[in-house]
Amino acid sequence: MNDATLIILAGGRGRRMPGDKALMEVGGRTVIDIQLEVTTGLFRETLLVVNRGRVGALARYEERGVRVVEETVRGMGPLGGIAGGLELSTTRENFVLACDMPFIRRKAVAFVLGCLPGYQVAVPRTSAGLEPLHAAYDRECLGAIRRQLELGDLRVTGFYHEVRVRFVEWEEIAPFDPTSRFLLNMNSPEDVRRASAVFEDGEALSG
């Protein structure tokens, strides 16, 4: 077990996704259930950061030792969620994960987290760009995030130029998942249908 916190960002409704993204199901289970199963034993604590007034809707996760908390920085999107999670975390090292990523791999999460020492952010970089919602953050970067939010800049990577960043190249983490799905998220009903088909076919692995 790492002396680190898993921060799952479980915001409300997506722009292209009907219903509650935090309660999306694939293969008969919510994505959050899958994420908790994959990361069991990796972190000292897990925070589920939710929008204001929604703690009750997700309180069932507290039975699994998860702290369900309201975001402390409201209306600021994923960056506000990261800031709130870091504020409430009790550890220096943290791993931030979006609640709409059903194919995460345990070894990939552990590898990215292991790249954090000596830096304030460790983030995967692929040909499509950065993956800041599958990345590790030191609490030291909270000041830079707050300054950015005060300027009204909601870009998740907007503060990166102020901190030490370890870019985890795709070639470093690709071996952990031969399907290359583990960084995919679900932004539409069609994405959910495709993900469910993968689970139903038994192709989804958690190694």
Helices and strands as residue ranges (DSSP letters): E 2-10, G 21-23, E 25-26, E 29-30, H 31-38, E 43-50, G 56-64, E 67-70, H 77-88, E 93-98, H 106-114, E 121-126, E 129-130, E 134-138, G 139-141, H 142-150, G 160-162, E 165-169, H 170-173, G 174-176, H 189-200
